[in-house]
Amino acid sequence: MPVIVITTEITAPVQRVFDLSRSVDLHAASTAQTGERAVAGVTSGLMSLGQEVTWRARHFGIWQYLTSRITAFDPPTHFRDSFVRGAFRRFDHDHFFSQQGEITVMRDVFDFPSPLGILGRIVDSLILKRYLRHFLTIRNAMIKEAAETDAWQRYLPKT
């Protein structure tokens, strides 16, 4: 089963980075290249335990729907979104956060088996793992940029 691990260092408070990572609006902005938008469940704001979002996006030239749910939630150090419906057989995306001085270390662990048996494993290793790593790297770059500038204020509620 493929596992993608990405570590991103961000010069911002851990709570800000945690909240930006669960922002539906920031996720949608970071996926403009796929036309991704939330169409059901939580369609704006911040996700919390038990909540679902359904995304509509174009991947590999095909419009797809994918629903995920927040299945673990321990602010501001961890949350997990897990597959509910869509093109995957299963996935879990763990988001870990730790504060080290003025740096927040954000670590994504994304594990997934594709459907279709041996054919799915070939697609995983040749195409899908690289595609998903790139997708997550773009998302993390946007979280980093927003967290380290005033842009975070567009995505987080005023307190």
KETORTOR-410826 format. One record per atom (N, C-alpha, C): residue number from 0; residue in three letters; atom name; x, y, z. Coordinates in steps of 0.1 Angstrom, whole numbers. Example, Ala and Ser with C-alpha at 12.3 -4.5 7.8 and 13.67 -1.06 7.14 Angstrom:
2
pos 0&code ALA&site N&c1 132&c2 -57&c3 78
pos 0&code ALA&site CA&c1 123&c2 -45&c3 78
pos 0&code ALA&site C&c1 132&c2 -33&c3 78
pos 1&code SER&site N&c1 128&c2 -22&c3 71
pos 1&code SER&site CA&c1 137&c2 -11&c3 71
pos 1&code SER&site C&c1 129&c2 0&c3 79
This chain:
159
pos 0&code MET&site N&c1 8&c2 -12&c3 0
pos 0&code MET&site CA&c1 0&c2 0&c3 0
pos 0&code MET&site C&c1 9&c2 12&c3 0
pos 1&code PRO&site N&c1 7&c2 22&c3 -9
pos 1&code PRO&site CA&c1 15&c2 34&c3 -10
pos 1&code PRO&site C&c1 12&c2 43&c3 2
pos 2&code VAL&site N&c1 23&c2 49&c3 7
pos 2&code VAL&site CA&c1 22&c2 59&c3 18
pos 2&code VAL&site C&c1 30&c2 71&c3 13
pos 3&code ILE&site N&c1 24&c2 83&c3 14
pos 3&code ILE&site CA&c1 31&c2 95&c3 11
pos 3&code ILE&site C&c1 33&c2 103&c3 24
pos 4&code VAL&site N&c1 45&c2 107&c3 27
pos 4&code VAL&site CA&c1 48&c2 115&c3 39
pos 4&code VAL&site C&c1 55&c2 128&c3 34
pos 5&code ILE&site N&c1 49&c2 139&c3 38
pos 5&code ILE&site CA&c1 54&c2 152&c3 34
pos 5&code ILE&site C&c1 56&c2 160&c3 47
pos 6&code THR&site N&c1 67&c2 166&c3 49
pos 6&code THR&site CA&c1 70&c2 174&c3 61
pos 6&code THR&site C&c1 72&c2 189&c3 56
pos 7&code THR&site N&c1 65&c2 198&c3 62
pos 7&code THR&site CA&c1 66&c2 212&c3 58
pos 7&code THR&site C&c1 68&c2 220&c3 71
pos 8&code GLU&site N&c1 79&c2 229&c3 70
pos 8&code GLU&site CA&c1 82&c2 238&c3 82
pos 8&code GLU&site C&c1 76&c2 252&c3 78
pos 9&code ILE&site N&c1 68&c2 257&c3 88
pos 9&code ILE&site CA&c1 61&c2 269&c3 86
pos 9&code ILE&site C&c1 64&c2 279&c3 98
pos 10&code THR&site N&c1 67&c2 291&c3 95
pos 10&code THR&site CA&c1 70&c2 301&c3 106
pos 10&code THR&site C&c1 57&c2 307&c3 109
pos 11&code ALA&site N&c1 50&c2 301&c3 118
pos 11&code ALA&site CA&c1 37&c2 306&c3 123
pos 11&code ALA&site C&c1 32&c2 297&c3 135
pos 12&code PRO&site N&c1 23&c2 302&c3 143
pos 12&code PRO&site CA&c1 18&c2 295&c3 154
pos 12&code PRO&site C&c1 11&c2 282&c3 150
pos 13&code VAL&site N&c1 13&c2 272&c3 158
pos 13&code VAL&site CA&c1 7&c2 258&c3 155
pos 13&code VAL&site C&c1 -8&c2 259&c3 154
pos 14&code GLN&site N&c1 -15&c2 267&c3 162
pos 14&code GLN&site CA&c1 -30&c2 267&c3 160
pos 14&code GLN&site C&c1 -34&c2 273&c3 147
pos 15&code ARG&site N&c1 -27&c2 283&c3 142
pos 15&code ARG&site CA&c1 -30&c2 289&c3 129
pos 15&code ARG&site C&c1 -28&c2 279&c3 118
pos 16&code VAL&site N&c1 -17&c2 271&c3 119
pos 16&code VAL&site CA&c1 -14&c2 262&c3 108
pos 16&code VAL&site C&c1 -25&c2 250&c3 109
pos 17&code PHE&site N&c1 -28&c2 246&c3 121
pos 17&code PHE&site CA&c1 -38&c2 235&c3 123
pos 17&code PHE&site C&c1 -51&c2 240&c3 116
pos 18&code ASP&site N&c1 -55&c2 252&c3 120
pos 18&code ASP&site CA&c1 -68&c2 257&c3 115
pos 18&code ASP&site C&c1 -68&c2 258&c3 99
pos 19&code LEU&site N&c1 -57&c2 264&c3 94
pos 19&code LEU&site CA&c1 -57&c2 265&c3 79
pos 19&code LEU&site C&c1 -57&c2 252&c3 72
pos 20&code SER&site N&c1 -52&c2 242&c3 79
pos 20&code SER&site CA&c1 -52&c2 228&c3 73
pos 20&code SER&site C&c1 -65&c2 222&c3 72
pos 21&code ARG&site N&c1 -75&c2 227&c3 80
pos 21&code ARG&site CA&c1 -88&c2 221&c3 80
pos 21&code ARG&site C&c1 -98&c2 231&c3 74
pos 22&code SER&site N&c1 -93&c2 241&c3 67
pos 22&code SER&site CA&c1 -102&c2 251&c3 61
pos 22&code SER&site C&c1 -106&c2 246&c3 47
pos 23&code VAL&site N&c1 -119&c2 245&c3 45
pos 23&code VAL&site CA&c1 -125&c2 241&c3 33
pos 23&code VAL&site C&c1 -122&c2 251&c3 22
pos 24&code ASP&site N&c1 -122&c2 264&c3 26
pos 24&code ASP&site CA&c1 -120&c2 275&c3 17
pos 24&code ASP&site C&c1 -105&c2 275&c3 12
pos 25&code LEU&site N&c1 -96&c2 273&c3 21
pos 25&code LEU&site CA&c1 -82&c2 273&c3 16
pos 25&code LEU&site C&c1 -79&c2 261&c3 7
pos 26&code HIS&site N&c1 -85&c2 249&c3 11
pos 26&code HIS&site CA&c1 -83&c2 238&c3 3
pos 26&code HIS&site C&c1 -88&c2 240&c3 -12
pos 27&code ALA&site N&c1 -100&c2 246&c3 -13
pos 27&code ALA&site CA&c1 -106&c2 249&c3 -26
pos 27&code ALA&site C&c1 -97&c2 259&c3 -33
pos 28&code ALA&site N&c1 -91&c2 269&c3 -27
pos 28&code ALA&site CA&c1 -82&c2 278&c3 -33
pos 28&code ALA&site C&c1 -69&c2 271&c3 -38
pos 29&code SER&site N&c1 -65&c2 262&c3 -30
pos 29&code SER&site CA&c1 -52&c2 255&c3 -34
pos 29&code SER&site C&c1 -54&c2 245&c3 -45
pos 30&code THR&site N&c1 -66&c2 242&c3 -49
pos 30&code THR&site CA&c1 -69&c2 232&c3 -59
pos 30&code THR&site C&c1 -75&c2 238&c3 -72
pos 31&code ALA&site N&c1 -73&c2 250&c3 -74
pos 31&code ALA&site CA&c1 -79&c2 257&c3 -86
pos 31&code ALA&site C&c1 -76&c2 250&c3 -99
pos 32&code GLN&site N&c1 -64&c2 244&c3 -99
pos 32&code GLN&site CA&c1 -60&c2 237&c3 -112
pos 32&code GLN&site C&c1 -69&c2 225&c3 -115
pos 33&code THR&site N&c1 -76&c2 220&c3 -106
pos 33&code THR&site CA&c1 -85&c2 208&c3 -108
pos 33&code THR&site C&c1 -100&c2 213&c3 -108
pos 34&code GLY&site N&c1 -102&c2 225&c3 -106
pos 34&code GLY&site CA&c1 -116&c2 230&c3 -105
pos 34&code GLY&site C&c1 -123&c2 225&c3 -93
pos 35&code GLU&site N&c1 -116&c2 221&c3 -83
pos 35&code GLU&site CA&c1 -122&c2 214&c3 -71
pos 35&code GLU&site C&c1 -130&c2 224&c3 -63
pos 36&code ARG&site N&c1 -142&c2 220&c3 -59
pos 36&code ARG&site CA&c1 -150&c2 228&c3 -50
pos 36&code ARG&site C&c1 -159&c2 219&c3 -42
pos 37&code ALA&site N&c1 -162&c2 224&c3 -30
pos 37&code ALA&site CA&c1 -171&c2 216&c3 -20
pos 37&code ALA&site C&c1 -185&c2 217&c3 -25
pos 38&code VAL&site N&c1 -192&c2 206&c3 -26
pos 38&code VAL&site CA&c1 -205&c2 206&c3 -31
pos 38&code VAL&site C&c1 -216&c2 200&c3 -22
pos 39&code ALA&site N&c1 -211&c2 194&c3 -11
pos 39&code ALA&site CA&c1 -220&c2 189&c3 -1
pos 39&code ALA&site C&c1 -213&c2 188&c3 13
pos 40&code GLY&site N&c1 -221&c2 186&c3 23
pos 40&code GLY&site CA&c1 -215&c2 186&c3 37
pos 40&code GLY&site C&c1 -210&c2 200&c3 40
pos 41&code VAL&site N&c1 -199&c2 201&c3 47
pos 41&code VAL&site CA&c1 -193&c2 214&c3 50
pos 41&code VAL&site C&c1 -187&c2 220&c3 38
pos 42&code THR&site N&c1 -193&c2 231&c3 33
pos 42&code THR&site CA&c1 -189&c2 237&c3 20
pos 42&code THR&site C&c1 -181&c2 249&c3 22
pos 43&code SER&site N&c1 -179&c2 254&c3 35
pos 43&code SER&site CA&c1 -171&c2 266&c3 38
pos 43&code SER&site C&c1 -167&c2 265&c3 52
pos 44&code GLY&site N&c1 -157&c2 272&c3 56
pos 44&code GLY&site CA&c1 -153&c2 273&c3 70
pos 44&code GLY&site C&c1 -143&c2 261&c3 74
pos 45&code LEU&site N&c1 -143&c2 258&c3 87
pos 45&code LEU&site CA&c1 -134&c2 248&c3 92
pos 45&code LEU&site C&c1 -141&c2 235&c3 95
pos 46&code MET&site N&c1 -134&c2 224&c3 92
pos 46&code MET&site CA&c1 -139&c2 211&c3 95
pos 46&code MET&site C&c1 -136&c2 207&c3 109
pos 47&code SER&site N&c1 -145&c2 199&c3 115
pos 47&code SER&site CA&c1 -143&c2 194&c3 129
pos 47&code SER&site C&c1 -147&c2 179&c3 129
pos 48&code LEU&site N&c1 -145&c2 173&c3 140
pos 48&code LEU&site CA&c1 -147&c2 158&c3 142
pos 48&code LEU&site C&c1 -161&c2 154&c3 137
pos 49&code GLY&site N&c1 -162&c2 144&c3 129
pos 49&code GLY&site CA&c1 -174&c2 138&c3 124
pos 49&code GLY&site C&c1 -180&c2 145&c3 112
pos 50&code GLN&site N&c1 -175&c2 156&c3 108
pos 50&code GLN&site CA&c1 -180&c2 163&c3 97
pos 50&code GLN&site C&c1 -175&c2 158&c3 84
pos 51&code GLU&site N&c1 -183&c2 159&c3 73
pos 51&code GLU&site CA&c1 -180&c2 154&c3 60
pos 51&code GLU&site C&c1 -180&c2 166&c3 50
pos 52&code VAL&site N&c1 -172&c2 164&c3 39
pos 52&code VAL&site CA&c1 -172&c2 173&c3 28
pos 52&code VAL&site C&c1 -172&c2 164&c3 15
pos 53&code THR&site N&c1 -180&c2 168&c3 5
pos 53&code THR&site CA&c1 -179&c2 162&c3 -8
pos 53&code THR&site C&c1 -173&c2 172&c3 -17
pos 54&code TRP&site N&c1 -162&c2 168&c3 -24
pos 54&code TRP&site CA&c1 -155&c2 176&c3 -34
pos 54&code TRP&site C&c1 -159&c2 171&c3 -48
pos 55&code ARG&site N&c1 -161&c2 181&c3 -57
pos 55&code ARG&site CA&c1 -162&c2 178&c3 -71
pos 55&code ARG&site C&c1 -149&c2 184&c3 -78
pos 56&code ALA&site N&c1 -142&c2 175&c3 -85
pos 56&code ALA&site CA&c1 -130&c2 180&c3 -91
pos 56&code ALA&site C&c1 -127&c2 172&c3 -104
pos 57&code ARG&site N&c1 -119&c2 178&c3 -113
pos 57&code ARG&site CA&c1 -115&c2 171&c3 -125
pos 57&code ARG&site C&c1 -100&c2 166&c3 -122
pos 58&code HIS&site N&c1 -99&c2 152&c3 -122
pos 58&code HIS&site CA&c1 -86&c2 146&c3 -121
pos 58&code HIS&site C&c1 -85&c2 136&c3 -133
pos 59&code PHE&site N&c1 -73&c2 137&c3 -139
pos 59&code PHE&site CA&c1 -71&c2 128&c3 -151
pos 59&code PHE&site C&c1 -82&c2 130&c3 -162
pos 60&code GLY&site N&c1 -87&c2 143&c3 -163
pos 60&code GLY&site CA&c1 -96&c2 146&c3 -173
pos 60&code GLY&site C&c1 -111&c2 141&c3 -171
pos 61&code ILE&site N&c1 -113&c2 136&c3 -159
pos 61&code ILE&site CA&c1 -127&c2 131&c3 -155
pos 61&code ILE&site C&c1 -132&c2 138&c3 -143
pos 62&code TRP&site N&c1 -144&c2 143&c3 -144
pos 62&code TRP&site CA&c1 -151&c2 149&c3 -132
pos 62&code TRP&site C&c1 -154&c2 138&c3 -122
pos 63&code GLN&site N&c1 -149&c2 140&c3 -110
pos 63&code GLN&site CA&c1 -151&c2 130&c3 -99
pos 63&code GLN&site C&c1 -157&c2 137&c3 -87
pos 64&code TYR&site N&c1 -163&c2 128&c3 -79
pos 64&code TYR&site CA&c1 -168&c2 133&c3 -65
pos 64&code TYR&site C&c1 -161&c2 124&c3 -55
pos 65&code LEU&site N&c1 -156&c2 131&c3 -44
pos 65&code LEU&site CA&c1 -150&c2 124&c3 -34
pos 65&code LEU&site C&c1 -155&c2 129&c3 -20
pos 66&code THR&site N&c1 -159&c2 120&c3 -12
pos 66&code THR&site CA&c1 -164&c2 125&c3 2
pos 66&code THR&site C&c1 -154&c2 119&c3 12
pos 67&code SER&site N&c1 -150&c2 128&c3 21
pos 67&code SER&site CA&c1 -142&c2 124&c3 33
pos 67&code SER&site C&c1 -148&c2 130&c3 45
pos 68&code ARG&site N&c1 -144&c2 123&c3 57
pos 68&code ARG&site CA&c1 -149&c2 127&c3 70
pos 68&code ARG&site C&c1 -138&c2 129&c3 79
pos 69&code ILE&site N&c1 -139&c2 138&c3 88
pos 69&code ILE&site CA&c1 -129&c2 140&c3 99
pos 69&code ILE&site C&c1 -132&c2 129&c3 109
pos 70&code THR&site N&c1 -122&c2 119&c3 111
pos 70&code THR&site CA&c1 -124&c2 107&c3 119
pos 70&code THR&site C&c1 -116&c2 108&c3 132
pos 71&code ALA&site N&c1 -106&c2 117&c3 133
pos 71&code ALA&site CA&c1 -98&c2 119&c3 145
pos 71&code ALA&site C&c1 -96&c2 134&c3 146
pos 72&code PHE&site N&c1 -96&c2 139&c3 158
pos 72&code PHE&site CA&c1 -95&c2 153&c3 160
pos 72&code PHE&site C&c1 -89&c2 156&c3 174
pos 73&code ASP&site N&c1 -76&c2 161&c3 174
pos 73&code ASP&site CA&c1 -70&c2 164&c3 187
pos 73&code ASP&site C&c1 -62&c2 177&c3 185
pos 74&code PRO&site N&c1 -70&c2 189&c3 185
pos 74&code PRO&site CA&c1 -64&c2 202&c3 183
pos 74&code PRO&site C&c1 -53&c2 205&c3 193
pos 75&code PRO&site N&c1 -43&c2 212&c3 190
pos 75&code PRO&site CA&c1 -38&c2 215&c3 176
pos 75&code PRO&site C&c1 -27&c2 206&c3 171
pos 76&code THR&site N&c1 -27&c2 193&c3 175
pos 76&code THR&site CA&c1 -16&c2 184&c3 172
pos 76&code THR&site C&c1 -19&c2 174&c3 161
pos 77&code HIS&site N&c1 -32&c2 171&c3 158
pos 77&code HIS&site CA&c1 -35&c2 160&c3 149
pos 77&code HIS&site C&c1 -50&c2 161&c3 145
pos 78&code PHE&site N&c1 -52&c2 157&c3 132
pos 78&code PHE&site CA&c1 -66&c2 153&c3 128
pos 78&code PHE&site C&c1 -64&c2 144&c3 116
pos 79&code ARG&site N&c1 -74&c2 136&c3 114
pos 79&code ARG&site CA&c1 -74&c2 127&c3 102
pos 79&code ARG&site C&c1 -87&c2 128&c3 94
pos 80&code ASP&site N&c1 -85&c2 129&c3 81
pos 80&code ASP&site CA&c1 -97&c2 128&c3 72
pos 80&code ASP&site C&c1 -96&c2 114&c3 65
pos 81&code SER&site N&c1 -107&c2 108&c3 64
pos 81&code SER&site CA&c1 -108&c2 94&c3 59
pos 81&code SER&site C&c1 -118&c2 93&c3 48
pos 82&code PHE&site N&c1 -115&c2 85&c3 39
pos 82&code PHE&site CA&c1 -124&c2 82&c3 27
pos 82&code PHE&site C&c1 -138&c2 77&c3 31
pos 83&code VAL&site N&c1 -148&c2 83&c3 25
pos 83&code VAL&site CA&c1 -162&c2 78&c3 27
pos 83&code VAL&site C&c1 -167&c2 72&c3 13
pos 84&code ARG&site N&c1 -166&c2 80&c3 3
pos 84&code ARG&site CA&c1 -171&c2 77&c3 -11
pos 84&code ARG&site C&c1 -163&c2 83&c3 -21
pos 85&code GLY&site N&c1 -162&c2 76&c3 -33
pos 85&code GLY&site CA&c1 -154&c2 81&c3 -44
pos 85&code GLY&site C&c1 -146&c2 71&c3 -51
pos 86&code ALA&site N&c1 -136&c2 75&c3 -58
pos 86&code ALA&site CA&c1 -127&c2 66&c3 -67
pos 86&code ALA&site C&c1 -118&c2 58&c3 -59
pos 87&code PHE&site N&c1 -115&c2 61&c3 -47
pos 87&code PHE&site CA&c1 -105&c2 52&c3 -39
pos 87&code PHE&site C&c1 -113&c2 41&c3 -33
pos 88&code ARG&site N&c1 -105&c2 30&c3 -30
pos 88&code ARG&site CA&c1 -111&c2 20&c3 -22
pos 88&code ARG&site C&c1 -111&c2 24&c3 -7
pos 89&code ARG&site N&c1 -100&c2 31&c3 -3
pos 89&code ARG&site CA&c1 -99&c2 36&c3 11
pos 89&code ARG&site C&c1 -87&c2 46&c3 11
pos 90&code PHE&site N&c1 -88&c2 55&c3 20
pos 90&code PHE&site CA&c1 -76&c2 63&c3 23
pos 90&code PHE&site C&c1 -77&c2 69&c3 37
pos 91&code ASP&site N&c1 -66&c2 72&c3 43
pos 91&code ASP&site CA&c1 -65&c2 80&c3 55
pos 91&code ASP&site C&c1 -55&c2 90&c3 53
pos 92&code HIS&site N&c1 -58&c2 102&c3 57
pos 92&code HIS&site CA&c1 -48&c2 114&c3 56
pos 92&code HIS&site C&c1 -47&c2 119&c3 70
pos 93&code ASP&site N&c1 -36&c2 116&c3 76
pos 93&code ASP&site CA&c1 -33&c2 121&c3 89
pos 93&code ASP&site C&c1 -25&c2 134&c3 88
pos 94&code HIS&site N&c1 -29&c2 144&c3 96
pos 94&code HIS&site CA&c1 -22&c2 157&c3 96
pos 94&code HIS&site C&c1 -16&c2 159&c3 111
pos 95&code PHE&site N&c1 -3&c2 159&c3 112
pos 95&code PHE&site CA&c1 3&c2 161&c3 125
pos 95&code PHE&site C&c1 10&c2 175&c3 125
pos 96&code PHE&site N&c1 10&c2 181&c3 137
pos 96&code PHE&site CA&c1 15&c2 194&c3 139
pos 96&code PHE&site C&c1 23&c2 195&c3 152
pos 97&code SER&site N&c1 35&c2 201&c3 152
pos 97&code SER&site CA&c1 42&c2 203&c3 164
pos 97&code SER&site C&c1 49&c2 216&c3 163
pos 98&code GLN&site N&c1 50&c2 223&c3 175
pos 98&code GLN&site CA&c1 56&c2 236&c3 176
pos 98&code GLN&site C&c1 71&c2 234&c3 180
pos 99&code GLN&site N&c1 80&c2 240&c3 173
pos 99&code GLN&site CA&c1 94&c2 239&c3 176
pos 99&code GLN&site C&c1 100&c2 253&c3 176
pos 100&code GLY&site N&c1 99&c2 260&c3 187
pos 100&code GLY&site CA&c1 103&c2 274&c3 187
pos 100&code GLY&site C&c1 92&c2 282&c3 179
pos 101&code GLU&site N&c1 97&c2 290&c3 170
pos 101&code GLU&site CA&c1 87&c2 298&c3 161
pos 101&code GLU&site C&c1 83&c2 290&c3 149
pos 102&code ILE&site N&c1 87&c2 278&c3 148
pos 102&code ILE&site CA&c1 84&c2 270&c3 136
pos 102&code ILE&site C&c1 73&c2 259&c3 140
pos 103&code THR&site N&c1 63&c2 258&c3 131
pos 103&code THR&site CA&c1 54&c2 247&c3 132
pos 103&code THR&site C&c1 58&c2 237&c3 122
pos 104&code VAL&site N&c1 60&c2 224&c3 126
pos 104&code VAL&site CA&c1 63&c2 213&c3 117
pos 104&code VAL&site C&c1 50&c2 207&c3 114
pos 105&code MET&site N&c1 46&c2 207&c3 101
pos 105&code MET&site CA&c1 34&c2 200&c3 97
pos 105&code MET&site C&c1 38&c2 188&c3 89
pos 106&code ARG&site N&c1 33&c2 177&c3 93
pos 106&code ARG&site CA&c1 36&c2 164&c3 87
pos 106&code ARG&site C&c1 23&c2 157&c3 82
pos 107&code ASP&site N&c1 23&c2 155&c3 69
pos 107&code ASP&site CA&c1 11&c2 148&c3 63
pos 107&code ASP&site C&c1 15&c2 133&c3 61
pos 108&code VAL&site N&c1 7&c2 124&c3 64
pos 108&code VAL&site CA&c1 8&c2 110&c3 61
pos 108&code VAL&site C&c1 -4&c2 105&c3 55
pos 109&code PHE&site N&c1 -3&c2 102&c3 42
pos 109&code PHE&site CA&c1 -14&c2 98&c3 33
pos 109&code PHE&site C&c1 -12&c2 84&c3 29
pos 110&code ASP&site N&c1 -21&c2 75&c3 33
pos 110&code ASP&site CA&c1 -20&c2 61&c3 28
pos 110&code ASP&site C&c1 -33&c2 57&c3 21
pos 111&code PHE&site N&c1 -31&c2 49&c3 10
pos 111&code PHE&site CA&c1 -42&c2 46&c3 2
pos 111&code PHE&site C&c1 -39&c2 33&c3 -7
pos 112&code PRO&site N&c1 -48&c2 24&c3 -8
pos 112&code PRO&site CA&c1 -47&c2 14&c3 -18
pos 112&code PRO&site C&c1 -57&c2 17&c3 -29
pos 113&code SER&site N&c1 -53&c2 17&c3 -41
pos 113&code SER&site CA&c1 -62&c2 19&c3 -52
pos 113&code SER&site C&c1 -71&c2 6&c3 -54
pos 114&code PRO&site N&c1 -82&c2 8&c3 -61
pos 114&code PRO&site CA&c1 -90&c2 -4&c3 -65
pos 114&code PRO&site C&c1 -84&c2 -11&c3 -76
pos 115&code LEU&site N&c1 -89&c2 -22&c3 -80
pos 115&code LEU&site CA&c1 -85&c2 -29&c3 -92
pos 115&code LEU&site C&c1 -73&c2 -39&c3 -91
pos 116&code GLY&site N&c1 -71&c2 -43&c3 -78
pos 116&code GLY&site CA&c1 -61&c2 -54&c3 -76
pos 116&code GLY&site C&c1 -47&c2 -50&c3 -82
pos 117&code ILE&site N&c1 -41&c2 -59&c3 -89
pos 117&code ILE&site CA&c1 -27&c2 -57&c3 -94
pos 117&code ILE&site C&c1 -26&c2 -45&c3 -104
pos 118&code LEU&site N&c1 -37&c2 -43&c3 -112
pos 118&code LEU&site CA&c1 -37&c2 -31&c3 -120
pos 118&code LEU&site C&c1 -37&c2 -19&c3 -112
pos 119&code GLY&site N&c1 -44&c2 -18&c3 -101
pos 119&code GLY&site CA&c1 -44&c2 -7&c3 -92
pos 119&code GLY&site C&c1 -31&c2 -5&c3 -86
pos 120&code ARG&site N&c1 -24&c2 -15&c3 -82
pos 120&code ARG&site CA&c1 -10&c2 -14&c3 -76
pos 120&code ARG&site C&c1 0&c2 -8&c3 -86
pos 121&code ILE&site N&c1 -2&c2 -12&c3 -99
pos 121&code ILE&site CA&c1 7&c2 -7&c3 -110
pos 121&code ILE&site C&c1 4&c2 8&c3 -111
pos 122&code VAL&site N&c1 -9&c2 12&c3 -112
pos 122&code VAL&site CA&c1 -12&c2 26&c3 -113
pos 122&code VAL&site C&c1 -7&c2 34&c3 -101
pos 123&code ASP&site N&c1 -9&c2 28&c3 -89
pos 123&code ASP&site CA&c1 -4&c2 35&c3 -77
pos 123&code ASP&site C&c1 11&c2 38&c3 -79
pos 124&code SER&site N&c1 19&c2 29&c3 -82
pos 124&code SER&site CA&c1 33&c2 31&c3 -82
pos 124&code SER&site C&c1 38&c2 39&c3 -94
pos 125&code LEU&site N&c1 31&c2 38&c3 -105
pos 125&code LEU&site CA&c1 36&c2 46&c3 -117
pos 125&code LEU&site C&c1 30&c2 60&c3 -118
pos 126&code ILE&site N&c1 18&c2 62&c3 -114
pos 126&code ILE&site CA&c1 11&c2 74&c3 -116
pos 126&code ILE&site C&c1 6&c2 81&c3 -104
pos 127&code LEU&site N&c1 -3&c2 74&c3 -97
pos 127&code LEU&site CA&c1 -11&c2 80&c3 -86
pos 127&code LEU&site C&c1 -3&c2 86&c3 -74
pos 128&code LYS&site N&c1 7&c2 78&c3 -70
pos 128&code LYS&site CA&c1 15&c2 83&c3 -59
pos 128&code LYS&site C&c1 22&c2 96&c3 -62
pos 129&code ARG&site N&c1 28&c2 98&c3 -74
pos 129&code ARG&site CA&c1 34&c2 110&c3 -78
pos 129&code ARG&site C&c1 24&c2 121&c3 -79
pos 130&code TYR&site N&c1 12&c2 118&c3 -85
pos 130&code TYR&site CA&c1 2&c2 128&c3 -87
pos 130&code TYR&site C&c1 -3&c2 133&c3 -73
pos 131&code LEU&site N&c1 -6&c2 124&c3 -64
pos 131&code LEU&site CA&c1 -10&c2 128&c3 -51
pos 131&code LEU&site C&c1 0&c2 136&c3 -43
pos 132&code ARG&site N&c1 13&c2 132&c3 -44
pos 132&code ARG&site CA&c1 24&c2 139&c3 -37
pos 132&code ARG&site C&c1 24&c2 154&c3 -43
pos 133&code HIS&site N&c1 23&c2 156&c3 -56
pos 133&code HIS&site CA&c1 23&c2 169&c3 -61
pos 133&code HIS&site C&c1 11&c2 177&c3 -57
pos 134&code PHE&site N&c1 -1&c2 171&c3 -56
pos 134&code PHE&site CA&c1 -13&c2 177&c3 -52
pos 134&code PHE&site C&c1 -12&c2 182&c3 -38
pos 135&code LEU&site N&c1 -6&c2 173&c3 -29
pos 135&code LEU&site CA&c1 -5&c2 177&c3 -15
pos 135&code LEU&site C&c1 6&c2 188&c3 -13
pos 136&code THR&site N&c1 17&c2 187&c3 -21
pos 136&code THR&site CA&c1 28&c2 197&c3 -20
pos 136&code THR&site C&c1 22&c2 211&c3 -23
pos 137&code ILE&site N&c1 14&c2 212&c3 -34
pos 137&code ILE&site CA&c1 8&c2 225&c3 -37
pos 137&code ILE&site C&c1 -1&c2 230&c3 -26
pos 138&code ARG&site N&c1 -9&c2 221&c3 -20
pos 138&code ARG&site CA&c1 -17&c2 225&c3 -9
pos 138&code ARG&site C&c1 -9&c2 230&c3 3
pos 139&code ASN&site N&c1 1&c2 222&c3 6
pos 139&code ASN&site CA&c1 10&c2 226&c3 17
pos 139&code ASN&site C&c1 17&c2 240&c3 15
pos 140&code ALA&site N&c1 21&c2 242&c3 3
pos 140&code ALA&site CA&c1 27&c2 255&c3 -1
pos 140&code ALA&site C&c1 18&c2 266&c3 1
pos 141&code MET&site N&c1 5&c2 264&c3 -2
pos 141&code MET&site CA&c1 -5&c2 275&c3 0
pos 141&code MET&site C&c1 -8&c2 277&c3 15
pos 142&code ILE&site N&c1 -8&c2 266&c3 23
pos 142&code ILE&site CA&c1 -10&c2 267&c3 38
pos 142&code ILE&site C&c1 2&c2 275&c3 43
pos 143&code LYS&site N&c1 14&c2 272&c3 39
pos 143&code LYS&site CA&c1 26&c2 279&c3 44
pos 143&code LYS&site C&c1 26&c2 294&c3 40
pos 144&code GLU&site N&c1 22&c2 297&c3 28
pos 144&code GLU&site CA&c1 22&c2 311&c3 23
pos 144&code GLU&site C&c1 11&c2 318&c3 31
pos 145&code ALA&site N&c1 -1&c2 313&c3 33
pos 145&code ALA&site CA&c1 -11&c2 319&c3 40
pos 145&code ALA&site C&c1 -7&c2 321&c3 55
pos 146&code ALA&site N&c1 -2&c2 311&c3 61
pos 146&code ALA&site CA&c1 2&c2 312&c3 75
pos 146&code ALA&site C&c1 13&c2 322&c3 78
pos 147&code GLU&site N&c1 22&c2 324&c3 69
pos 147&code GLU&site CA&c1 33&c2 332&c3 71
pos 147&code GLU&site C&c1 31&c2 347&c3 67
pos 148&code THR&site N&c1 19&c2 349&c3 61
pos 148&code THR&site CA&c1 16&c2 363&c3 57
pos 148&code THR&site C&c1 2&c2 366&c3 63
pos 149&code ASP&site N&c1 -3&c2 378&c3 60
pos 149&code ASP&site CA&c1 -16&c2 382&c3 64
pos 149&code ASP&site C&c1 -28&c2 374&c3 57
pos 150&code ALA&site N&c1 -24&c2 367&c3 47
pos 150&code ALA&site CA&c1 -35&c2 359&c3 39
pos 150&code ALA&site C&c1 -43&c2 350&c3 48
pos 151&code TRP&site N&c1 -37&c2 345&c3 59
pos 151&code TRP&site CA&c1 -45&c2 336&c3 67
pos 151&code TRP&site C&c1 -58&c2 341&c3 72
pos 152&code GLN&site N&c1 -59&c2 355&c3 73
pos 152&code GLN&site CA&c1 -71&c2 361&c3 77
pos 152&code GLN&site C&c1 -83&c2 359&c3 68
pos 153&code ARG&site N&c1 -80&c2 356&c3 55
pos 153&code ARG&site CA&c1 -91&c2 353&c3 45
pos 153&code ARG&site C&c1 -98&c2 340&c3 48
pos 154&code TYR&site N&c1 -91&c2 331&c3 55
pos 154&code TYR&site CA&c1 -95&c2 317&c3 56
pos 154&code TYR&site C&c1 -100&c2 313&c3 71
pos 155&code LEU&site N&c1 -96&c2 321&c3 80
pos 155&code LEU&site CA&c1 -100&c2 318&c3 94
pos 155&code LEU&site C&c1 -110&c2 328&c3 100
pos 156&code PRO&site N&c1 -119&c2 323&c3 108
pos 156&code PRO&site CA&c1 -129&c2 332&c3 114
pos 156&code PRO&site C&c1 -122&c2 342&c3 123
pos 157&code LYS&site N&c1 -128&c2 354&c3 124
pos 157&code LYS&site CA&c1 -123&c2 364&c3 133
pos 157&code LYS&site C&c1 -126&c2 360&c3 147
pos 158&code THR&site N&c1 -117&c2 361&c3 156
pos 158&code THR&site CA&c1 -119&c2 358&c3 170
pos 158&code THR&site C&c1 -120&c2 370&c3 179
